Amino acid sequence: MDTVAAIPKYNLTEDQEKKLILREYRALLRSLKPKLKLGDKELLRTAFEMAAEAHKTMRRKSGEPYILHPLAVARICSEEIGLGVRSTICALLHDTVEDTDITLEDIEREFSGEIARIVDGLTKISNVVDVNASRQAENFKKILLTLTDDPRVILIKLADRLHNMRTLDSMKREKQLKIASETVYVYAPLAHRMGLYTIKTELEDLAMKYLEPEEYREIARKLAETKRERSRYINEFIKPLKDKLDKAGGFDFDIYGRPKSIHSIWNKMRKKGVAFEEVYDLFAIRVILNSPPEKEKEDCWKVYSMITDEYNPSPERLRDWLSNPKSNGYEALHTTVMGPQGKWVEVQIRSKRMNEIAEKGLAAHWKYKEGAADESRFDKWFQQIREVLNNQDNDSIDFLQDFKTSFLAEEIYVYTPKGDVKMLPVGSTALDFAFSIHSAIGVQCIGAKVNHKLVPISHKLRSGDQVEIITSGKQKPNEDWLGIVVTAKAKSKIKDALKEEKRKIADEGKYIVQRRLENFGAAYNQHNIDILTAFYKLSSSLDFFYQVSVRNIDLKELKEFQVLGDRLEPPKPVRPAEQRPADNAAPSVPRKDTELIIFGESSDRIVYTLANCCKPIPGDDVFGFVSVGKGLTIHRTNCPNAAKLMANYGHRVVKTKWAKNKEISFLTGIRIVGMDDVGVINKITNLISGELKLNIAALTIEAKDGLFEGNIRIYVHDKEELDELVIRLKQLNGINTVVRYDTETAS
């Protein structure tokens, strides 16, 4: 759903608006033409008119007519995801039930129960975009419930999110940050899992445009500058391959270069700590073969063989998703080879059918009709999600975290002793594998044999491992196990087992409490148990009984309680302490729409702390986060934890900006790598202390094999000063890279 505003920011006459709407509608019809059956056109017309009428008084933030949003979402569904007529009708109606007077009954009467059900699914999850939703993860759970009923719901939702991201410019800055964080945290991985690589890439790039504007612009500029040079190189690389394939004959193929996305280039720069110029695979070469289904694999391997005859491959960079497709259906052969001028180049080989699946993902091979073909990988994935969703005890935020690691991560393939393959997320351990076979095997797991070698339950598995689980009837899960596993199934089964164990121990405590109360002349009833639980500051009666059973509570304070009839009254002094007035509570945080100025005149009225995870300094793009018990914490918008905070707790984010104040210095850190040369340390310290007059808090230098790495903790007044320092250091002879610490390493 999109936010509505009454103030138009663009100038179109009513007549021009009507023409624009009609043009969009006709473009939608054109894109659906191959899929239209008898009567479909009339249904589409009805849906369009229904939506146009329902939204006629509404406008988007940009001022344009609201109906352009559902039309754009419908076109994305049809053109970019490859969905059919019914899904397009749902996309046109996706906001009507929530925002207008149209009901689900109206939709069912006009179209069908199936369309009403999908629109209902979309309505239930529409408030995920709501900035004030206090339970983002709860809403996300709803998305997944509808996803497992009908995957089209999530595909239309992704189209909706993609259009909102494409038109995010007209939103306020804090809303842009919130929506972009949520996109990169949940929706981009979900698009990836659905096999929608193009959409996933665009979502990541658009999110980066708002979350990391400077880096985004810089990489985009450098890509534009190097475009001609890249094209020349791609042609040079492709020419011998094209000749080889033509000469071999029998291949109907396309071969072309494709630039990597800005987000993936930035990720590489960050992970490897390298500059743009040092990222070797700025593009990938694609070979698309038009082969019949029975010859696809054989042809792909033949082409692989020809490519590696021409260019030397890197053995550890071969990815064979032909023999073992990813669980989102992706099939291809990837290799990285040494091209001309000593540059590594990634080559992707796939058939036309595989390419269609890579572009359109789930929609390209999901069969909605009865008697559907076996979509076993997706079915298994949905089945696993259903299992986790049915476990109602899960805390929502934990659930979202578990969902990301269990279902949105890349997977590894592991074999059972009989040779059956199991798919698990990257990072899975032997214990995860045990639970994936059966909960009963998981709870009794004491170790495993991986490729016939004995390993502990915490051993991390790798693709291709063969695993045999060793069990013992005496084994019991403990709290530490939760830190060993990554899959949601294993976590929830361990929690269940721990709870069951706790319940058994608590039963003994219950018996002790019952006897003690009866001796004391008070009744054993729920009211008295609640009084005791509150008195000992525990969250549930189960905890209370458990603590009694393990002798952490000995109930001697019961003597101080009063018995009124069969009711217990806690001792008097406890009550005022329990309900102490909050006079020394942290000053209240400003309302959502106020501007918080840090170090301005009002700074004394607001209690805040600077986050240790990202060490913000004046000039950084920052936001305030209201944390329970700590007041306001200031984070950088590119903080490692920012996406998680804004996606899960958007309602606690407060808009902040820096006020100029040169009096206060901030501790930050930089890492320098360069050639280990005589006097290099002297040059660095002279520049920092002598020329720029900055205080060094700590300096560590390590030299190895002719290179040195220096970590400097330093006091600066603001980001300008830090940027100036980085530029000046880079100008020194022998210095390779200078980067600011990104995480808590500076603390």
LINVENPE-V336171 format. One record per residue. RES is the residue in one letter. SS is DSSP state (@ for helix, = for strand, . for the rest). PHI is phi in degrees with one decimal (none if undefined). Layout:
RES&SS&PHI  RES&SS&PHI
This chain:
M&.&none  D&.&-117.0  T&.&-77.8  V&=&-104.0  A&.&-138.0  A&.&-92.0  I&.&-93.3  P&.&-68.6  K&.&-113.0  Y&.&-142.4  N&.&-119.4  L&.&-131.3  T&.&-75.5  E&@&-58.7  D&@&-64.8  Q&@&-64.1  E&@&-60.9  K&@&-60.1  K&@&-63.3  L&@&-61.6  I&@&-61.8  L&@&-65.2  R&@&-62.5  E&@&-62.7  Y&@&-63.5  R&@&-65.7  A&@&-62.5  L&@&-63.4  L&@&-60.5  R&@&-60.5  S&@&-67.3  L&@&-93.1  K&@&-46.6  P&@&-62.0  K&@&-98.9  L&.&-72.7  K&.&-109.5  L&.&-55.4  G&.&89.7  D&@&-65.2  K&@&-59.9  E&@&-64.5  L&@&-61.8  L&@&-62.3  R&@&-59.9  T&@&-59.9  A&@&-62.2  F&@&-62.1  E&@&-65.2  M&@&-61.5  A&@&-68.4  A&@&-61.1  E&@&-66.7  A&@&-65.0  H&.&-97.2  K&.&-59.9  T&.&-94.1  M&.&-97.9  R&=&-131.7  R&=&-85.3  K&.&-56.5  S&.&-74.2  G&.&100.4  E&.&-78.4  P&=&-58.7  Y&.&-61.4  I&@&-58.5  L&@&-64.7  H&@&-68.6  P&@&-58.5  L&@&-63.9  A&@&-65.1  V&@&-63.4  A&@&-62.3  R&@&-67.8  I&@&-62.6  C&@&-57.6  S&@&-77.6  E&@&-83.7  E&@&-99.6  I&@&-103.8  G&.&82.2  L&.&-78.6  G&.&-97.3  V&@&-63.4  R&@&-64.3  S&@&-63.7  T&@&-66.1  I&@&-61.2  C&@&-61.8  A&@&-63.8  L&@&-63.1  L&.&-99.2  H&.&-62.6  D&.&-106.0  T&@&-69.0  V&@&-66.2  E&@&-78.3  D&@&-102.4  T&.&-130.9  D&.&-81.7  I&.&-71.1  T&.&-109.6  L&@&-62.6  E&@&-61.1  D&@&-58.7  I&@&-66.6  E&@&-62.9  R&@&-63.7  E&@&-78.7  F&.&-120.2  S&.&-163.1  G&@&-62.5  E&@&-62.3  I&@&-67.1  A&@&-61.6  R&@&-65.8  I&@&-67.4  V&@&-63.3  D&@&-62.6  G&@&-60.1  L&@&-68.1  T&@&-67.2  K&@&-61.4  I&@&-100.4  S&@&-65.4  N&@&-77.2  V&@&-63.1  V&@&-83.4  D&.&-69.7  V&.&-62.1  N&.&-90.2  A&.&-62.3  S&.&-82.3  R&.&-124.3  Q&@&-51.3  A&@&-66.9  E&@&-60.6  N&@&-65.8  F&@&-64.9  K&@&-58.9  K&@&-62.0  I&@&-54.9  L&@&-71.1  L&@&-61.9  T&@&-72.7  L&@&-59.7  T&@&-74.9  D&@&-76.7  D&.&-152.1  P&.&-59.1  R&@&-61.5  V&@&-56.6  I&@&-72.7  L&@&-66.0  I&@&-69.4  K&@&-62.4  L&@&-66.0  A&@&-64.8  D&@&-61.4  R&@&-65.3  L&@&-62.2  H&@&-67.8  N&@&-62.1  M&@&-69.7  R&@&-67.6  T&.&-118.1  L&@&-77.6  D&@&-55.4  S&@&-83.3  M&.&-86.2  K&.&-69.1  R&@&-54.5  E&@&-67.7  K&@&-73.8  Q&@&-60.1  L&@&-61.9  K&@&-62.3  I&@&-69.6  A&@&-65.6  S&@&-62.9  E&@&-62.1  T&@&-64.1  V&@&-75.6  Y&@&-81.2  V&@&-121.5  Y&@&-73.0  A&@&-63.5  P&@&-61.0  L&@&-66.9  A&@&-62.0  H&@&-62.1  R&@&-67.0  M&.&-82.9  G&.&81.2  L&.&-91.7  Y&@&-64.2  T&@&-63.5  I&@&-69.7  K&@&-58.7  T&@&-63.5  E&@&-67.1  L&@&-61.0  E&@&-64.5  D&@&-63.5  L&@&-65.5  A&@&-63.9  M&@&-63.7  K&@&-56.0  Y&@&-97.2  L&@&-84.2  E&.&-132.1  P&@&-58.0  E&@&-65.3  E&@&-63.2  Y&@&-60.5  R&@&-63.3  E&@&-62.9  I&@&-67.2  A&@&-60.0  R&@&-64.5  K&@&-66.8  L&@&-64.5  A&@&-63.9  E&@&-65.2  T&.&-96.6  K&@&-59.1  R&@&-62.0  E&@&-61.4  R&@&-64.4  S&@&-59.0  R&@&-61.6  Y&@&-65.6  I&@&-58.8  N&@&-62.5  E&@&-63.7  F&@&-70.4  I&@&-73.1  K&@&-51.3  P&@&-61.5  L&@&-67.6  K&@&-60.5  D&@&-58.4  K&@&-61.0  L&@&-67.2  D&@&-62.8  K&@&-64.7  A&@&-63.8  G&.&69.9  G&.&79.6  F&.&-111.4  D&.&-101.0  F&=&-140.5  D&=&-124.1  I&=&-136.7  Y&=&-156.3  G&=&-98.0  R&=&-135.9  P&=&-68.9  K&.&-70.8  S&.&-74.1  I&@&-59.0  H&@&-62.6  S&@&-71.6  I&@&-66.0  W&@&-61.9  N&@&-60.6  K&@&-63.1  M&@&-60.3  R&@&-69.6  K&@&-65.0  K&@&-95.3  G&.&62.4  V&.&-117.9  A&.&-82.9  F&@&-50.8  E&@&-62.8  E&@&-94.4  V&.&-76.1  Y&.&-77.2  D&.&-100.9  L&.&-76.8  F&=&-149.1  A&=&-123.3  I&=&-98.9  R&=&-114.3  V&=&-115.5  I&=&-109.4  L&=&-103.0  N&.&-97.0  S&.&-108.6  P&.&-66.9  P&@&-47.8  E&@&-72.8  K&@&-109.0  E&@&-53.2  K&@&-61.4  E&@&-57.0  D&@&-65.3  C&@&-59.2  W&@&-67.9  K&@&-61.9  V&@&-64.5  Y&@&-56.8  S&@&-62.4  M&@&-65.7  I&@&-64.2  T&@&-76.8  D&@&-71.2  E&@&-81.2  Y&.&-127.7  N&=&-72.5  P&=&-85.9  S&.&-91.3  P&@&-57.4  E&@&-80.0  R&@&-105.1  L&.&-84.3  R&=&-120.0  D&=&-102.2  W&.&-101.0  L&.&-86.0  S&.&-71.6  N&.&-129.8  P&.&-59.8  K&.&-65.4  S&.&-70.3  N&.&-91.7  G&.&92.3  Y&.&-67.1  E&.&-126.6  A&.&-178.3  L&=&-119.9  H&=&-115.6  T&=&-142.9  T&=&-115.4  V&=&-121.8  M&=&-85.5  G&.&-90.3  P&@&-57.7  Q&@&59.7  G&@&64.8  K&.&-109.5  W&=&-76.8  V&=&-132.4  E&=&-86.4  V&=&-119.9  Q&=&-113.1  I&=&-117.3  R&=&-156.3  S&=&-85.5  K&@&-61.7  R&@&-62.6  M&@&-63.1  N&@&-65.3  E&@&-59.9  I&@&-67.2  A&@&-66.2  E&@&-80.3  K&@&-103.9  G&.&56.7  L&@&-50.6  A&@&-63.1  A&@&-72.1  H&@&-133.0  W&.&-86.0  K&.&-101.8  Y&.&-83.5  K&.&-72.8  E&.&-66.1  G&.&66.7  A&.&-62.9  A&.&-67.0  D&.&-71.7  E&.&-104.5  S&@&-60.2  R&@&-65.6  F&@&-65.8  D&@&-58.2  K&@&-61.7  W&@&-62.0  F&@&-62.3  Q&@&-61.9  Q&@&-63.6  I&@&-63.1  R&@&-58.4  E&@&-56.1  V&@&-68.6  L&@&-66.0  N&@&-71.6  N&.&-84.5  Q&.&-70.6  D&.&-71.7  N&.&-58.3  D&.&-67.9  S&@&-61.9  I&@&-66.8  D&@&-58.7  F&@&-58.2  L&@&-63.8  Q&@&-63.6  D&@&-60.9  F&@&-61.6  K&@&-62.0  T&@&-76.2  S&@&-85.3  F&@&-115.6  L&.&-107.8  A&.&-83.6  E&.&-65.3  E&=&-113.8  I&=&-116.6  Y&=&-112.2  V&=&-125.8  Y&=&-106.3  T&=&-81.8  P&.&-56.9  K&.&-84.8  G&.&95.3  D&.&-73.5  V&=&-96.9  K&=&-120.5  M&=&-100.9  L&=&-134.5  P&=&-68.2  V&.&-55.8  G&.&96.7  S&.&-67.3  T&=&-111.4  A&@&-58.5  L&@&-68.1  D&@&-59.3  F&@&-61.9  A&@&-58.7  F&@&-69.3  S&@&-69.6  I&@&-76.5  H&.&-168.6  S&@&-58.6  A&@&-64.5  I&@&-73.6  G&@&-58.2  V&@&-69.3  Q&.&-104.7  C&=&-72.1  I&=&-115.5  G&=&175.6  A&=&-155.0  K&=&-111.2  V&=&-107.7  N&.&51.0  H&.&71.0  K&=&-106.4  L&=&-72.3  V&=&-136.9  P&.&-74.2  I&.&-65.2  S&.&-86.0  H&.&-62.1  K&=&-79.8  L&.&-89.2  R&.&-124.5  S&.&-55.8  G&.&93.5  D&.&-65.9  Q&=&-107.8  V&=&-123.6  E&=&-118.3  I&=&-92.6  I&=&-106.9  T&=&-121.5  S&.&-147.0  G&.&-64.0  K&.&-87.9  Q&.&-70.8  K&.&-134.7  P&.&-65.7  N&.&-131.6  E&.&-54.3  D&.&-59.9  W&@&-59.6  L&@&-63.1  G&@&-83.9  I&@&-90.5  V&.&-95.3  V&.&-118.4  T&.&-77.7  A&@&-63.4  K&@&-61.5  A&@&-61.0  K&@&-59.5  S&@&-69.0  K&@&-69.9  I&@&-66.3  K&@&-59.7  D&@&-60.3  A&@&-64.8  L&@&-65.4  K&@&-63.9  E&@&-62.0  E&@&-62.5  K&@&-62.2  R&@&-62.5  K&@&-61.1  I&@&-67.3  A&@&-64.8  D&@&-59.5  E&@&-63.8  G&@&-63.4  K&@&-60.5  Y&@&-64.7  I&@&-62.6  V&@&-62.3  Q&@&-59.2  R&@&-61.7  R&@&-62.3  L&@&-64.8  E&@&-65.7  N&@&-61.3  F&@&-84.2  G&.&87.2  A&.&-111.0  A&.&-76.7  Y&.&-88.4  N&.&-139.5  Q&@&-60.3  H&@&-59.1  N&@&-68.4  I&@&-64.9  D&@&-61.3  I&@&-60.0  L&@&-67.7  T&@&-60.5  A&@&-67.3  F&@&-60.5  Y&.&-89.5  K&.&54.0  L&.&-110.6  S&.&-86.3  S&.&-150.5  S&@&-65.6  L&@&-59.7  D&@&-61.7  F&@&-61.6  F&@&-61.8  Y&@&-63.2  Q&@&-62.8  V&@&-65.5  S&@&-64.0  V&.&-89.3  R&.&67.2  N&.&-80.7  I&.&-126.6  D&.&-110.4  L&.&62.5  K&@&-69.4  E&@&-66.6  L&@&-56.3  K&@&-59.8  E&@&-83.4  F&.&-78.1  Q&=&-101.5  V&=&-110.4  L&=&-112.0  G&.&65.7  D&.&-102.0  R&=&-104.0  L&=&-93.4  E&=&-121.1  P&.&-67.7  P&.&-59.2  K&@&-56.6  P&@&-58.9  V&@&-67.2  R&@&-63.8  P&@&-59.8  A&@&-62.0  E&@&-65.6  Q&.&-111.4  R&.&-60.1  P&.&-65.9  A&.&-86.7  D&.&-76.5  N&.&-99.9  A&.&-66.6  A&.&-61.2  P&.&-53.9  S&.&-65.8  V&.&-80.8  P&.&-62.5  R&.&-61.5  K&.&-50.8  D&.&-93.1  T&.&-88.0  E&.&-90.8  L&=&-93.8  I&=&-102.5  I&=&-85.7  F&.&62.9  G&.&-99.0  E&@&-61.8  S&@&-87.3  S&@&-61.8  D&@&-70.3  R&@&-88.3  I&.&-120.9  V&.&-87.8  Y&=&-145.4  T&=&-132.1  L&=&-91.6  A&.&-64.0  N&.&-74.5  C&.&-71.5  C&.&-138.0  K&.&46.2  P&.&-66.6  I&.&-130.4  P&.&-54.0  G&.&104.1  D&.&-69.1  D&.&-73.5  V&=&-130.4  F&=&-140.8  G&=&-94.9  F&=&-128.3  V&=&-81.8  S&=&-105.8  V&.&-62.9  G&.&80.7  K&.&-114.9  G&=&71.8  L&=&-100.3  T&=&-113.7  I&=&-98.6  H&=&-117.7  R&=&-74.0  T&.&-67.2  N&.&-102.0  C&.&-61.6  P&.&-56.3  N&.&-94.3  A&@&-60.1  A&@&-59.8  K&@&-65.6  L&@&-63.1  M&@&-72.7  A&@&-74.9  N&@&-89.1  Y&.&-129.6  G&@&-54.9  H&@&-69.5  R&@&-98.7  V&=&-86.6  V&=&-117.1  K&=&-69.0  T&=&-138.2  K&=&-150.8  W&=&-87.5  A&.&-104.7  K&.&-66.5  N&.&-157.7  K&.&-87.3  E&.&-79.1  I&.&-105.5  S&.&-101.9  F&=&-124.1  L&=&-85.4  T&=&-139.7  G&=&-139.6  I&=&-131.4  R&=&-116.0  I&=&-120.2  V&=&-124.5  G&=&-164.4  M&=&-79.1  D&.&-77.6  D&.&-128.1  V&.&-60.4  G&.&84.0  V&@&-66.5  I&@&-64.3  N&@&-58.9  K&@&-60.7  I&@&-65.4  T&@&-68.7  N&@&-60.1  L&@&-64.4  I&@&-69.3  S&@&-81.7  G&@&-75.4  E&@&-79.3  L&.&-94.0  K&.&55.1  L&.&-104.9  N&=&-87.9  I&=&-94.6  A&=&-89.8  A&=&-157.5  L&=&-144.6  T&=&-125.5  I&=&-127.1  E&=&-124.4  A&=&-110.5  K&=&-154.9  D&.&50.2  G&.&82.3  L&=&-117.7  F&=&-125.8  E&=&-126.4  G&=&-116.2  N&=&-114.1  I&=&-121.7  R&=&-99.1  I&=&-144.2  Y&=&-96.5  V&=&-128.5  H&.&-85.7  D&.&-162.5  K&@&-65.3  E&@&-56.4  E&@&-64.3  L&@&-65.9  D&@&-61.2  E&@&-59.9  L&@&-62.2  V&@&-60.7  I&@&-61.0  R&@&-65.7  L&@&-65.3  K&@&-64.2  Q&.&-77.9  L&.&-70.5  N&.&-64.2  G&.&84.3  I&=&-91.8  N&=&-89.4  T&=&-133.4  V&=&-134.1  V&=&-131.6  R&=&-79.8  Y&.&-58.3  D&.&-101.6  T&.&-132.5  E&@&-65.8  T&@&-57.6  A&@&-81.6  S&.&-80.7
